[in-house]
Amino acid sequence: MTAAFVMAAAQGLLALFLAPGVVGLIRWLKARLQNRRGAPAWQPYRELRKLFQKEIVVSRNASWLFHLAPFVVFASTLMVAVLVPVLAAPLPVDRIGDLLVVVYLLLLGTFFLALAGLDPGSAFGGMGASREVTVAALAEPTLALAIFALARGAGSTNLGEIAARTMADPLSAVSPGHLLAFAALFIVMLAETGRLPVDNPATHLELTMIHEAMILEYSGRYLALIEWASALKLLVFFVLLGNLFVPWGLATALTPGAVATAAGALALKLGVLAVAVAVLETRVAKLRLFRVPELLSASFVLALLAVTSSFLLR
Amino acid sequence: MAPELLLLALSVASYAVGALAALIVRGMVGRALVAVGALVGSLATLALGAWCLATGATLAFAAPWLPLTGLALRADGLSAFFLVVVGLGGAAASVYGFGYSAHYDGRYSLRLLGAMFNVLLLSLAIQVLADNALTFLVTWEAMSLSAYLLVLVEHDQHGTVRAANWYLAVTHAGFAALVAAFLVLAGGDMTGSFAAMRSATLPPATRNVVFLLALVGFGTKAGVIPLHVWLPMAHPVAPSHVSALLSGVVIKMGVYGLMRVALDLLGGGPPWWGGVVLGLGAVSALLGVLYALMEHDLKRLLAYHSVENVGIILLGVGAGLMFQSYGLPGLATLGFIAGLYHTLNHACFKGLLFLGAGSVLYATHTRNMEQLGGLISRMPRTAACFLVGAAAISALPPLNGFASEWLVFQTLMGGALVPHPEAAIGMAIAVAMLALTSGLAVACFVKAFGITFLALPRSAEAERAREVPASMQVGMLVLVGMCVALGLTPFLVVPVLSRALAGLGGLPLTPIGFSLRLPFSVSGVTGEMSPLLVGVGVLLLGTLTAVVLRGVADRRLRIGDTWGCGRVGQTPRMEYTATAFAEPLRRVFAELYRPTEDLSIDFHPKSKYFVRSIAYRSEVEPWFERLLYTPLLSALRGAAVRVRQVQAGSLHLYLAYMTIALLALLVVARWSR
């Protein structure tokens, strides 16, 4: 039992320290695909270190909420990272939070970040906050239906249970319900983590940004916390996509060998997803803001089909 | 005397004293007596409910010597639960009301306000205990009328009288449906006790008629779309502590009545009953939040959210009814528990939010969000309380809204176990609608809190705002405490709720085994979570991060200007407005909103490249209301015009009417014997 809790804490920490690397990897892959040399994959770590050592500038209009938000965002995302099966499943932390808790904890972060965007009273912050909550709200139904499709197969919303059930029944991983839910969740991941074609993480061009506009007033260690949390959010989505739909490699017993295998499998899955995102971001252009709902409704239809097919094909 | 009866007597006496004091004593002493009467009465009501739930005691009291059918009261689990809701909402509102009603002195009738406030609470408490049709209907009408008079308190404000008239009309249409429902249910005999109705066997068609009549009657009270039209009008114009009571408690009587009739008296029905309730719930939830998003009147926004939350409650109740008719009692109990839990939670956070909005109104004299802003530094405690309420209603963990919405989600996911695909897919769609609703609720409350409390004040009133008196803060703090406590302890709340439901309408008598961390042993559905541990975890990680940062990171902090693209001097005009904030969603759902836009530009006569002034007006009106109610109203008016011909103003004619009526009645009486 103790070992299992240590494992949960360890995988939370692993996720935390791996997250900037994944972002760096995507950036590097994108650079190579675009015939640029690109910064090394560990560049985000350097950026975080730099930000942590900088003085912060806070608007004189900002309230205590502005100072609180980075910690809420960081802590809630880190809590999610502790809950999701990064290396091993099932773990006792499954009893603390299921897939719905994961979704709503991430929403807690969005809520505070959006409020902090409004707090200094700049038009950019308001614009970013407004767009961020719009995208988050429209992504919610897809997320819920994807959860429904997964829970329908496993008979539970428990993360460990879902992974274990798919491992026990390998054929279910290629069932139409599963595949459609994967596609739906992938699109939602792009929207929720602010990737192309929904938001462009590389641009600071004022009128097109969503996430970057919202956090425009942040600097120094606060910005570092927020950047780190959004990298972690990306990793959490990668882990959900990798370990709930393709759970093989997850350690079911806490032996050194199993954990080492799990680490290898995790690296492989993260690598594949990073390549997928990098290729996608090189191939597609950013959508106009008011075309984003169309993309999200497409993902909703996919998720609805996933659920329907799981009823019809039983 | 049994403790239950003592508590009941105490609460009735205390409400009566409060009401009388309002009529006799003036000034601050009068306000204090009103508040104390309502507070003691509410606490006694709360204690009575809690006592009955904790010990399983049932109160029974009858006064058959009263005229007509006499008074009959009985408390079972369901009544006890709603007593708790009434007591909790009433207690917070009465403490708050003491401070809030101060600025009514000399402007509006404090006598009317104080007396009707206590009468409303009294009729609520008696109503959930009613054990025969007439007691129920009389207290129902007392509740509606006292609420009507309370809505009318600020009678000289724009729109108040119209709102009150709408409320009165709709609520009486609902009342007529209820009278009909009980008449059919009791076979035309209004003396019928609830026990007799429970044991009666009615043909299925009659049961369907009773159910539909009850759904209309209770739906008008609960504010279910499309019967909600009065709610966004009437709730905002009432005094704010009354709004809290109306939205937090009074509309829940619709939920109580529906559960009492459909589940208890009728004992459940065919699956389509649950399906209809589920569908109405899903539509109310989604449309409620969508129209809330377009509001920038803070209290109207909250009123639309009441429509939304009643929808969420009905999702739980409807799913429960469906599972019950499919023979899945475990899941049915789960659905009802989810509905009741959300009822209690909504009473807490909506009460809190209305009290918070009342504080804003008290300090700034405006409900228009476009003129607010910057209140977080001027009214820090009110802001903190409102923030908790906003997070709770947005279902963010670890607060109470999340606990009950999680249960609703889990119930609906149990729909996968229903062997009929149409029901299962229906529930899947309900899951998606609920998810969209809660996502939009987050957007709406970021707007409500962000525009009202953050950034720079947008008007001189907001600039001058001061923190509200202590009694108002206490009223809010009580509900903040409840939002946190109910959110962290579902493992304590859920068993109590399952006890409140045990034995009703064929549900299992033994409570379902809910263990400490709220997994449920309903076959086929499992899910576990512990908001307590999630909350502690987030708090610990946040603190840890702050401590580590203190050691590692740079601690310098400089105060500067908000970045304005090089422009110096920030003004409130640069801030995002409530309308602008909701604009993306208005565009996304333009098909639904069908906004009317009016843009007029005044050009310079010499050149159209110089604009003198621009006027832009845009309105979103719920078009389906017009579609539904305009024909209805014009038909009513036409009928009224025709009936008017009967009333010619001649005394002889009236005497003739009376004679004819008397003779006709005599003939009927003779003939029917």
Interface residues (C-beta under 8 A of the other chain):
Chain A: F52 Q53 K54 E55 I56 V57 V58 S59 R60 N61 S63 W64 L65 F71 V72 F74 A75 S76 L78 M79 V82 D94 R95 I96 G97 D98 L100 V101 Y104 L105 L107 L108 T110 F111 A114 L115 L118 D119 P120 G121 S122 A123 F124 G125 G126 M127 A129 S130 R131 V133 T134 A136 A137 L138 A139 E140 P141 L143 A144 L145 F148 A151 R152 G155 S156 T157 N158 E161 L216 E217 G220 R221 A224 L225 L289 F290 P293 F300 A303 L304 V307 T308 F311 L312
Chain B: G373 G374 I376 S377 L387 A391 S394 A395 L396 P397 F402 W406 F409 Q410 M413 A416 P421 A424 I425 A428 I429 V431 A432 M433 L434 A435 L436 S438 G439 L440 V442 A443 F445 V446 K447 F449 G450 I451 L454 A455 L456 R517 P519 G524 V525 T526 G527 E528 M529 S530 L533 V534 G537 V538 L539 L541 G542 T545 A546 L549 V552 A553 D554 R556 L557 R558 I559 G560 D561 T562 W563 G564 Q570 P572 M574 E575 Y576 A580 F581 A582 E583 P584 L585 R587 V588
